[in-house]
């Protein structure tokens, strides 16, 4: 064993809570805590402590128990064995926790879709000091806190279904910041739906709370983020705490070593991104209009190519990939894909996209991904029922083949399922996301469109996913890969498109792909692409665009106050009908 590892283990042992101790030190702690869900041991003797005035990360792989620990600390779940102490008391319900000054933002974005921003913010606030505010005062407060957090104006009267996933995430976070009596803040994967710029604003708020003596807990799988923000980190694996790292020891190598139990560097492969081996175009878009009045885009992707897509939240990149997948309609232009006869065929629906070998994985698994009333098994294999049917019109399903596919995909992505007949909601958020990815791989599409697929999955699985994607494109398939984590593009994508104001602003290739350069492009600080890339072929789409603009509410441009002066359009566009999977 190396001296470095010996020192790490020694430090971890000193800082980690002793499982044999009768007393635990710290303002907030759990001692020998167990939590079972049937035969599943979510927490299996966890010891954990933290103090006021620190940002403490709880980190581990998917299904390790970190979200369960957060729910125990916030009174949502009772424990089966052990002791929990927060502020000298044991929270036994969310209401009690709230009254004790514990504010929790859970992983799942839970809002009332038909309610306005202001109503969502103040729901259940009767116990707070805001209870005496008039409706007008609440509207003003809602406008202030959302503009502060989001970085731009958000109409407080806008119904939630009109908002993007990141804005919805900000609403759930803002509820916690509305609380005046907060002494403990627990953020469970709260940055998963946020881009880099939004995450930085969240981190600023976390530091302010810490400096004011609040204990801030960040439950996360995003290692790069926790290294930057955390003062200390408790690492979990298989329902247990396996070590505590102080600030000086917080790095990717140490964290991944404790998370996996393996002494590997954890660094992402620096191998060169795969280049398309042919000039054969398999998907293209002409004069594609993502937003009303945004500049049209011409786009094409080749066989055996992986193209990255990114941008600051609300700049059209999410709409763009949904249009390519047939999930959402464009305001103008056409999308085409090669059919089985190697001829280009137009498509604009999810059904036609599927028929022509296009598969889509959403980062918003709750709204566009999982089938909540079906089992884990059904969520993964339902799209394969027709493909595996036998006996002609009788359509007998080949269950033996489906079982083999299920087992293969579960093993490939290391999905912790428990009994396969359990509802999909019984899994952790990260494992739900893995099921969605596995479902797409199992269909063997020729074009795979990924909309932030790694949202909610741990670093080990991410690296496995990158390997699978490389193998997938090497077999001659194609990937369009949208991500809010810029580091994911390095060594994976030979080309990355940066969106601003509903269109492509810049394109970076090969050695120019790095986090700093991409971020500069997202803020409009690079040269940008030539106008020849943007569509100028014809005005044939003007009629279509004008027609759709009449029937869809346009939101006025809002200026953002940032380090740079930059305009973001249509943040709160009218409701777009999303097709179900």
N, C-alpha and C positions, 0 to 999 in steps of 0.2 A: 504494500500500500504506500502510495506516495506521501511525502511530507505535507504537501498541500491538502490532500484529502484528510490526513490525520488532523491537521489544524482546523479544517472545516468541521469535521465530526466533533472535535473537542469544543469548538465554539457553539455548535448546535446543541451539544449535551448540556452546556452551561446555561444556555438561554431557554432550551426547551423545558417544559413543565415535567416534573418527575411524576411518573405514574404511581409511584409508591408513597408519595407524600400525602399527608393528611390535610395539609393546608396549601393553598395556592395564592401566590402573590399577584396583585394587579387590581386595578379599579373595576375591570370587567373580566370575568373568567368563566370557563366551563371546566369541570373536573370529572374525568372518567365517565364521560357522557356516552350513552348508547341510545340509538334510535333504530327501530326495526320497522320494515314494511313487509309483513308476511315473513318469508324466508330471507328477504334481502336485508343485509346489515348496512344501512346507510351511514351510521356512525357507530364505530366499534371501539370505544374507549378513548375518546378524544380529550386531550388536555390543551387548554388554550388560555392565554391571558393577554391583556393590553391595558394601556393607561390613557388618561385624558391628555390632550395636547399632542397626539401622534397620529400619523396616517399608517394604518396597519393593513397589509395585504393578506388575504387568505387565498392561496393559489393551489392549483392541482389540476389533474386531468379530468375529462368529462366523467361524471359518475363517481367522483372520489368522495363526495359528501359535503363539499364546501357550501353549496346553496342550502342544504339541509341544516348545516351549522348556523347559517345566517337566519333561517326561519326559527330555529330553537332560541337564538339570542333575542329575536324580536317577538317572541311569544306566540308565533303562528302554530308551532308544533310542540306538543308535550314530549318530554323525554321518557324513555323507558327505564333508564338507570342513570345515576350520577347526580351532579349538582351544577346548577347554573346560577351565576350571580352577576347582576348588572346594577351598578349603583347601590350595592348591598341588598338588593331585592331580586326575587325570581319572577320575571314576567310570565304570566300564565295565559295571557290573551293579547291580541293586538291593541285592544283598547287600553289595557293596563300598561302595555309598553309605551303607547303614545302619551299617556298621562305621566309616565316616568321620564319622558324626554327622549325616547328612542324613535327615530324616524328611519324608515326602511324604504328603499326603492328596489323592487323586485325585478328579476330578469325579464319576465314577460311584460310587455307594454299593455297595461290594462286601463283602457279608457272607454267612455261611452261614445260610440261612433256618431250617434245622432245628436249629441249634446254639443254646446259651444265650448270654445276654449275656456272662457271664464267659468262656466258651470262645471267643467271637468276639474279646474284648478281648485275650486272651493267646495267640492263635494265632501261631505263629512267634516266640514270645518267648524261645526257649531261649538265644539269644545275649545277652539282657539280664540285668541283675542280678536280675530276678524269677524266674530259672530255678530258684532254690533255695527258692522259696516253696512251702508246702503248698497243697493245694487250698482249704482253709479260709481261709488267708491271702490267696489270690487272690480269693476271694469277697468278703472284707472290703475289699480294695483296689478291686475293681470297683464295689462299692456306694459307696465314698467318692468315686471320681473321677466316676462317673456323676451322683451327686447334686450334686456341685460344678458340673459342666458343664451339666446339664439344668435344675437349679434345683428338683428334686423327687426323691423316692425312685423308683428303678427297680429292680425285682426282678432280682437278678443271675441267677436261675435261669430267667427267662422266655425262651422260645424266640423267636428273632428274627422269625418270621413273624407273631407277635402284636403287633409294635410298629409305630408309625407311621413314615413316611419320615423326619421330623425326628429321631426317636430313633435310627433306624438310622444317620443321618448323624453323630450324636454319637458313636456307637460307633467309626466310622472315624476321627473326630477324636481321640477318647480314646486310641486306639492310639498316636498320635504323642506325646501328652502323657505316656504311660507310659514313654517312653524317657528315661533319665537322662542319656545322653551327647549329647543333641541340641544341635548347634551351628548347624544350618541347618534351618529349617522352611519347607516349601513347601505352600501351601494352594491347590489348584486348584478354584475355584468352590465352596469348602466351605460358604459361607453361603447357597447357592442354595436349600437345603431348609429353612432356618431362618427363623423369624419375627423381628420387630424385637427383642423381648426376648432371645431366644436369641442373636441376632447381637451384642447388646451384651455378653453374657457371654463370647462368643468373642473380641471385641475386647479385653476386659479381660485375658484370658489372653495374647493377642498382645502387649499392652503390657508385661506382666510379663516375658515372654521377651525382648523388645527391651531392656528396662532391665537385664536380666541378661547382655547382650552377645550374644544370639542374633540371627542374620540371619533375618528373617521375610519371606517372599515371599507376596503375595496375588495370585493370578491371578484376575481378575474382569472382569465386564462391568457390574457395578452401580456406577455412577459416584458416586452419593450416598454410598455406603459408603466407597469408597476415598478420597474427599475428606476424610472424617472421620478415617480411621485411618492413612493413609499419610504417610510422611515424604518420599517421592519416588516418581515413577511413570515407567516406561518405556512408551511408546505404540508399538504395532505395527500395521502395515497391510500386507496382501498378502505376509506372510512376512518383512517387514523391520521394523527399528526406525526410527521416523520422528521421534523426539524424546524428550527427558527433561525432566520438569517437577519443580522443587523445590516444597516445601510452599507457599511464598508464591504460586506460580503455579497451584496445583492447584484448578481450578474446572471446572464443567461446560462452559463456553464453550471454554476452551483445550483440554480433553480431546477434546471432540467435533470441534473443528476439526482436530486432529491425526489422530484416528481416521478421519475421513471425507475429509479433504483439502479440506473446504469451510469457508468463513468464515461460519458461521451460529451463532446463539446457542445452539442446542441446547436451548433451553427448551421445555418442553411447552406446548402450546396452552392458553391460559387461557379459551378460549371456553366459553360456558355449556354445561353438560351437556344432552344431548337429553332432552326431555320426551315422554312418550307422547302421541301425537296422537289416541288413541281410548281409551275406557274398556273396550274389549273385552278381557276376560281370556282368555288362551290356555293358561295352566297354573296349577294350584292344588293345594294340599295342605291336608287337613283332619285335625286332631288327630294330626299327624305326630309320632311318638315316635322320636327319634334314638337315645337310649340308654335302657336300662332305668331306670325311675324318674325320668327327666328330664321336665320340663314339656313337654306337647305344644305344637305350633306350628301355627298357621294361616298360610298363605302364598298369595299370588297375584301373578302378573306379567302385565302387559298387552302387547298387540301394539305393537311399536315401542318397547319399553322395555328399558333395561339396568339391572339391579339388582346392586349390589355386595354381596359377602359376605366377612366377615373375622373374625378372632379370634386370640387367642394359641394357639400349638400345642396340640393335644389337647383343644380345647373344643367339638368336635362340628361345626364348620363344614365340614370335609372330608367327614364322614359325610353331612351334610345334602345337599350338592350331588351326591354319589354316589347317594343315594336318589332325588333328582329325575331323575337320568340313567338310573335303572334298573340301575345297576351293583351296588348294594347294597340289601338288604332293610331296611325299617324295622321297628322293634319294635311298631309299631301305627300306625293311621291309614291314609289313602289318598292317592294321587297321581293327578291327572287332567290330561288334555290334550285340546284340541280336535282332533277327527278331520277328515277331508276334508269331511265334511258339516256341519261347524261344531257338532257335538255333543260334549259332554264324555264321554270314555271313560277308564276306569280302566286303569292299567298298573303293573307292578311288576317288570318284567324288562327287560334291555337290548334284547332282540329286539323286544318290544312298543313300547318307547320309540323305537327306530329306525324301525319301521313307521309311527309317527305323527309323524315329522319332528323327532325330538330327536337331537342329536349331542353327543358328549362329548369333551373334550380334557383329558387328565390331565397333571398336573405331574410324575408319576412315570412317565416314558416307558419306563423299563426294565421295570417290572412291568406296567403297564397301557396301554402305548402302542405302541411299535415292535414289528415282527415281525422278530426278529433274523436269521432264516434266509432272509428274502426281500430282494430288491434294493430300491434307493431307489425305483425306478419302481413296483414292486409295492406297496410300503408306502403310496404315495400313492394309487394308483388301484384297488387290490383291491376296496374297497367299491362301486366303480362298475361292476364287471363285469356285474352283472345289469341295471343301469339302461341300459347301453349295448349290450346284446345285441340282435341282429337275427335275423330269419328264424324267429320264433315259437319252437316247442319245440326247434328245433335249437340255438338260443342262440349264434349266431355273434357274437363280440365285435367291436365296431366299433373297431378299433385306431387308425384315423385320428382318430376323435373323442377317444379316450383320450389319444393323443399331444398333441392340441391342448390338452386340459384340463391335462395334466401341464406343458407348456411355459408355459401361462398362470399357473398357481399358483406355479411355480418363479420366474417373473419377478416376480410380484406381491409375494412375500415375500423376494426377493433371496436365494434358497437357493443356496449354493455346493455343487453336487452332484458335479462331476467326471463320469465315465461313469455314466449312469443305471442300468446293469446291475450296478454294484458293490453289495455288501451294504450295508444301511443303517448297519451298524457302522463303515463306512469314513468316515462323516461326523463332524464335531465334534458335541459334545453339543447345542450351540445350533442347528445345522442339522438335527439329528434332530428337535428340538422344532418347528422350522419346518415340517418335513414333516408332522408330526402336525396342526398347525394348518391347513396347506394341505389335508390330507385331509378335514377337517371342512368347510371352506369349499366344497370341490369337490362335496360332497353337497347343497348348498343347503338346509340344514335350516331349519325355521321357528323352532325354539328351539335355541340354541347354549349349552351349559353348559361353562364354562371353569374348570378347577381349577388355578389358578396357571399359566396358559399361557405367561407370559413368563419362567418359570424357565429360565435358561440362555441366553437370547437377548440380543443386544446392544441398546444404547440406540437406535440408528438404526432397527433392525427393530421395536423396541417402538413407536416413534412411528408407523411405517407400519401396525402392527397396530391402533393406536388409530384411525387414519383409516379402515381397512377396517371396523372394528367400528361406527364412526359411520355409514358408508355403509350397512352391513348393516341396522342398526335403522331408518334413514331409509326403507329399502325396505319397512318393515312387519314385519320379523323381530324376534325377541326374544333377549336375552342375559341369562344369569345368570353373573356374573363374580366368582369367588373369587380373592383375591390376598393375599399376605403383604407386598407393597410398597404401603404406604398411599398414597403419592403417585400411584399409578396411577389411583385413583378420582377425583382432582380434575379437573374439566372433562370427565369421561367419564360418570360415574354420577350420576343425580339422587337416588338413594337407596342407602344402604349399611346392611346389617344386621350387627350385631356379636353374635357368639355367645360365651356363657359357660356352662360346665357343661351342655353338650348342648342348649341352647335359645337363643332370641333374647333378648339382654339389653337391647339398645337399637337404635334406628333413627335414622339421621341423614339429613337431606335438604338438597339444594341448598347454600346458603351455609354451613351447619353442617358440611359435609364438609371436613375438613382433618386433617392427620396428628396434630396434638396432641389434638384432640377425639376422634378415633377411638381413639387410644392410651388416653386416659382411660377410654373406654367399655370397652375390652378388659380393663382392670384393675378394672372395676366402680366407677369413680369418678364416673360420671354418674348422672343421676336414674333412668335405665332407662325401659322402656316400661310402659304400664299393663297390668294383668293381663288386661284385655279383649282384648288382642292374642293372648295365649296361649289355647289351646283350653280351653274349658269347656262346650262344646256338649253333650257327653254322656259317659257312662262306658262307651260301647259297645266301646272298645278295651281295657278293663282285662283282659279274659280273654286276648286275644292277647298283651298285654304280659307278663302273668303267666306264660303258657306259654313264651314265649321266654326269660324270665328264668331259668326252671328249667333250660333246656337250654344256656344260655350262662353261663360263669363270670363272676361279678361281682368286680370288683376294688375293694377298699376305697379310700375317698377318702384322698388324701394331701395334706397341707398343704404349701404352698410357702413358703419363707422369701424374701420379696422386700421391696421398698419398701412394698408394701401387702400385707395379709394376704388371701390369696385361695386358694380351694380348687379343685382340678382333679380331675375324676372320670374313672375308666375309661381312664386313659392307656394301660394295658396290657390292653386288652380281649381276649377270646378271639379266635381266628382267624376272620376273616370271609372267606367264600369270594368271591373277586372273579371276575367273569365276564370272559372274554377277548374281545377285539375282532376 
